Amino acid sequence: MRLSQILFTQGFGTRRLCAGLVQHGEVRIGGQVVDDPDADFEPEGLVFEVDDQSWPYAEKALILLHKPAGFECSQKPKHHPSVLSLLPAPLRERGVQPIGRLDEDTTGLLLLTDDGSLIHKLTSPKHHVPKVYEARCKHALTEDAVAQLRQGVDLHEPGGRSEHVVAEGAEMADAHLLRLTLVEGKYHQVKRMVAAIGNRVETLHRSRFGALVLPADLAPGQWQWVPSPRAVWGD
């Protein structure tokens, strides 16, 4: 694939802009400047540098972001900045979007991709992808209340109906900290389930998505590449 086309597919702007980046010596491969936009490279496994920043070629981007509080998981945020503003321009340009949503006050592991089929697979309840949340609760937890979450609680839905929702896992990490595993992604689900047992979520953090665990050394607002969707499934 031509180098300018590779840059274009990776979100570095229009074809003309990508060709200009190459012609002006802004692109390096293997530490060497490549100034021919038509130079051919095998894209699979290619690592290139633009403005001294290293980029691996990815046919579809999959990003793990440590979401801070105060950001909305939306391309058109209403009250807070978008999580997309935490990503570099090429990732925004190629159209990555969150896989599911975290509330603006919720922190932790957020995945983003430009792969529509992967978004569908990872958000569909039938695939049973577990997500682990740590909820700091206002009132002290009891074993009976936690057991109730595992047995299921009724959540009231629009139209006056209610739905019985069961936690895949629920345990007390300490007197006020609940660790909850869900395979669904209903609106405000953790907060509503905790409210159903007579408590209230004060802070909420997602620590795991599928087989991916939020790295301890990834600071809020930082991101990293996920090498393959297989890392989410644990294959």
Backbone torsions as a table, in degrees:
resi	resn	phi	psi	omega
1	MET	NA	140.1	179.3
2	ARG	-63.5	144.6	-175.9
3	LEU	-60.2	-41.4	179.5
4	SER	-63.6	-35.0	178.0
5	GLN	-69.6	-37.9	176.6
6	ILE	-59.5	-47.4	179.1
7	LEU	-61.0	-40.0	179.6
8	PHE	-61.2	-45.4	-178.9
9	THR	-67.2	-21.7	-177.4
10	GLN	-95.2	6.8	171.7
11	GLY	90.9	22.8	-176.9
12	PHE	-91.9	17.7	174.5
13	GLY	113.6	-167.4	179.4
14	THR	-65.9	165.9	178.3
15	ARG	-59.9	-39.6	179.4
16	ARG	-65.0	-42.7	179.6
17	LEU	-64.6	-39.7	179.9
18	CYS	-65.5	-40.1	177.0
19	ALA	-63.4	-38.7	178.6
20	GLY	-64.9	-38.2	177.4
21	LEU	-58.4	-42.5	-179.4
22	VAL	-68.7	-47.2	-177.1
23	GLN	-62.1	-29.4	-178.8
24	HIS	-90.9	12.2	174.1
25	GLY	73.5	24.5	-178.1
26	GLU	-87.9	-4.7	-174.0
27	VAL	-117.4	132.1	177.5
28	ARG	-124.2	145.1	172.5
29	ILE	-133.2	125.6	-176.2
30	GLY	62.5	28.8	179.3
31	GLY	82.9	-2.9	-177.3
32	GLN	-109.8	137.3	176.6
33	VAL	-67.6	133.6	173.3
34	VAL	-116.2	117.2	-175.0
35	ASP	-111.6	12.6	177.9
36	ASP	-106.1	109.4	-178.6
37	PRO	-60.9	-23.8	-177.3
38	ASP	-93.0	3.5	178.3
39	ALA	-62.3	134.2	-176.3
40	ASP	-92.7	136.6	176.5
41	PHE	-139.6	148.1	171.4
42	GLU	-75.4	115.5	-174.8
43	PRO	-68.8	-34.3	-177.1
44	GLU	-61.9	120.6	179.6
45	GLY	82.6	0.4	-178.1
46	LEU	-73.8	136.2	172.5
47	VAL	-120.4	126.2	-179.0
48	PHE	-129.9	163.8	179.4
49	GLU	-119.6	134.3	172.9
50	VAL	-126.6	123.1	-177.0
51	ASP	54.1	40.7	176.7
52	ASP	67.9	11.9	174.6
53	GLN	-106.8	132.7	-176.5
54	SER	-83.1	138.1	179.6
55	TRP	-134.9	127.0	171.3
56	PRO	-86.3	140.2	175.2
57	TYR	-67.3	134.3	177.7
58	ALA	-139.4	116.9	178.8
59	GLU	-58.0	-41.4	172.1
60	LYS	-128.0	131.6	-178.6
61	ALA	-81.7	140.1	171.7
62	LEU	-137.5	116.2	-170.9
63	ILE	-120.3	138.3	171.8
64	LEU	-106.7	122.0	-179.2
65	LEU	-117.5	135.7	170.6
66	HIS	-86.2	97.7	-175.3
67	LYS	-73.0	126.4	173.2
68	PRO	-85.1	168.2	172.3
69	ALA	-70.1	154.8	175.8
70	GLY	88.6	17.2	177.5
71	PHE	-130.1	141.0	179.7
72	GLU	-97.5	142.5	176.6
73	CYS	-87.6	66.0	-175.5
74	SER	-148.6	147.6	174.4
75	GLN	-77.3	-21.6	178.8
76	LYS	-127.3	74.4	-176.5
77	PRO	-65.8	153.5	-177.5
78	LYS	-104.2	-40.6	-172.3
79	HIS	-123.9	-17.5	-176.9
80	HIS	-136.4	163.9	176.8
81	PRO	-61.9	155.5	176.3
82	SER	-79.1	147.3	174.3
83	VAL	-60.8	-24.3	-179.8
84	LEU	-64.4	-24.2	178.7
85	SER	-68.5	-13.3	178.4
86	LEU	-84.4	-8.7	-176.9
87	LEU	-101.7	153.6	177.7
88	PRO	-67.8	157.7	-174.6
89	ALA	-53.7	-43.2	-178.8
90	PRO	-58.8	-36.6	178.7
91	LEU	-69.6	-38.6	176.6
92	ARG	-66.8	-39.5	-177.3
93	GLU	-63.7	-35.2	-177.7
94	ARG	-84.4	-0.8	168.5
95	GLY	88.2	30.2	176.0
96	VAL	-65.4	148.0	177.1
97	GLN	-143.3	157.1	-177.5
98	PRO	-63.3	144.4	172.1
99	ILE	-92.1	98.6	-171.0
100	GLY	78.9	-177.4	-176.6
101	ARG	-134.4	148.7	168.1
102	LEU	-116.4	139.7	178.2
103	ASP	-58.9	159.5	-177.8
104	GLU	-60.5	-27.9	-179.8
105	ASP	-93.3	0.2	179.0
106	THR	-92.1	138.8	-178.9
107	THR	-111.3	170.8	169.8
108	GLY	115.7	-155.7	-168.7
109	LEU	-74.8	119.0	176.4
110	LEU	-126.8	130.4	175.7
111	LEU	-100.5	143.9	176.9
112	LEU	-134.5	145.4	-179.2
113	THR	-155.9	164.2	170.9
114	ASP	-109.0	17.5	-179.8
115	ASP	-101.3	100.2	-176.1
116	GLY	-61.6	-38.4	-179.8
117	SER	-66.8	-35.0	178.3
118	LEU	-68.5	-39.5	176.3
119	ILE	-57.2	-44.9	-179.8
120	HIS	-61.9	-45.7	-177.7
121	LYS	-63.9	-41.0	-174.2
122	LEU	-81.5	-13.8	178.5
123	THR	-105.7	-10.4	-179.7
124	SER	-76.3	126.8	-179.8
125	PRO	-59.6	-25.8	-175.5
126	LYS	-69.4	-17.4	178.9
127	HIS	-88.1	-10.0	173.6
128	HIS	50.4	51.7	176.1
129	VAL	-84.1	116.2	-175.9
130	PRO	-75.5	141.4	171.8
131	LYS	-124.5	135.1	-177.8
132	VAL	-109.1	130.1	-179.2
133	TYR	-122.4	144.6	170.5
134	GLU	-110.6	116.4	-177.7
135	ALA	-111.8	117.5	173.9
136	ARG	-83.0	119.5	-172.2
137	CYS	-102.7	150.6	-177.2
138	LYS	-66.8	-43.6	-177.5
139	HIS	-105.3	154.2	178.2
140	ALA	-60.1	139.7	179.6
141	LEU	-82.7	157.0	173.7
142	THR	-125.2	156.5	178.8
143	GLU	-62.8	-36.0	179.5
144	ASP	-64.3	-41.0	-179.4
145	ALA	-66.3	-41.4	179.3
146	VAL	-66.1	-39.8	177.1
147	ALA	-63.1	-33.9	178.4
148	GLN	-62.5	-36.3	177.9
149	LEU	-65.8	-37.1	178.5
150	ARG	-70.3	-31.4	179.0
151	GLN	-80.7	-27.0	177.2
152	GLY	117.0	145.1	177.1
153	VAL	-129.3	158.8	179.3
154	ASP	-94.2	125.7	176.5
155	LEU	-107.7	130.7	180.0
156	HIS	-80.1	130.2	-177.9
157	GLU	-111.1	164.5	176.9
158	PRO	-56.5	145.2	-179.9
159	GLY	90.3	6.4	176.8
160	GLY	84.3	-0.8	178.5
161	ARG	-86.8	165.1	177.2
162	SER	-131.5	155.5	-179.2
163	GLU	-131.4	133.8	179.0
164	HIS	-82.5	119.8	-175.0
165	VAL	-121.0	131.6	-176.5
166	VAL	-114.1	134.4	174.6
167	ALA	-78.3	136.4	175.8
168	GLU	-64.9	-33.1	176.7
169	GLY	-157.1	147.7	177.6
170	ALA	-153.5	130.3	179.1
171	GLU	-152.1	156.4	177.0
172	MET	-88.4	121.3	173.6
173	ALA	-83.4	-35.2	168.2
174	ASP	-155.1	-171.1	-172.3
175	ALA	-58.7	-30.9	-177.8
176	HIS	-116.8	-1.1	-175.7
177	LEU	-108.4	118.4	180.0
178	LEU	-103.6	130.7	173.5
179	ARG	-106.1	116.7	-171.1
180	LEU	-122.2	132.1	177.1
181	THR	-111.8	125.4	-178.7
182	LEU	-125.9	151.8	174.9
183	VAL	-116.2	3.3	176.7
184	GLU	-112.5	179.8	179.7
185	GLY	-145.1	53.2	-178.8
186	LYS	-73.2	159.3	-178.3
187	TYR	-58.4	122.6	178.7
188	HIS	51.5	36.5	-170.2
189	GLN	-60.1	-47.4	-178.2
190	VAL	-62.1	-46.8	-178.4
191	LYS	-62.2	-39.3	-179.2
192	ARG	-71.8	-36.9	178.0
193	MET	-67.4	-40.7	178.1
194	VAL	-65.9	-39.3	177.1
195	ALA	-62.8	-32.8	-178.6
196	ALA	-67.8	-20.0	176.4
197	ILE	-101.4	15.9	174.2
198	GLY	81.0	24.9	-179.7
199	ASN	-126.7	-175.6	-177.9
200	ARG	-144.4	135.6	177.9
201	VAL	-80.1	125.2	176.8
202	GLU	-93.9	-42.7	174.1
203	THR	-139.7	151.3	-177.2
204	LEU	-138.1	135.8	-175.3
205	HIS	-140.9	131.9	175.2
206	ARG	-99.4	123.1	-175.5
207	SER	-104.8	-13.8	-175.5
208	ARG	-150.7	143.3	174.6
209	PHE	-135.3	111.3	-173.9
210	GLY	60.6	-128.5	179.0
211	ALA	-88.4	-4.5	-178.2
212	LEU	-85.1	130.7	176.2
213	VAL	-111.7	138.0	179.5
214	LEU	-61.6	120.2	-178.8
215	PRO	-62.0	137.7	-177.9
216	ALA	-64.9	-25.5	-176.6
217	ASP	-97.6	8.9	177.8
218	LEU	-96.1	108.1	-174.5
219	ALA	-72.9	156.6	175.4
220	PRO	-54.0	133.6	-178.5
221	GLY	91.9	-13.3	178.9
222	GLN	-89.7	158.1	-179.2
223	TRP	-138.3	164.3	175.0
224	GLN	-151.6	157.9	177.0
225	TRP	-71.8	143.7	166.7
226	VAL	-100.0	122.0	-170.8
227	PRO	-61.7	-30.0	-176.4
228	SER	-163.8	150.0	173.3
229	PRO	-56.9	-23.8	178.3
230	ARG	-60.0	-25.3	178.8
231	ALA	-67.4	-26.6	177.4
232	VAL	-75.8	-41.5	-178.9
233	TRP	-76.0	-19.8	-179.6
234	GLY	85.9	18.9	179.4
235	ASP	-78.1	NA	NA
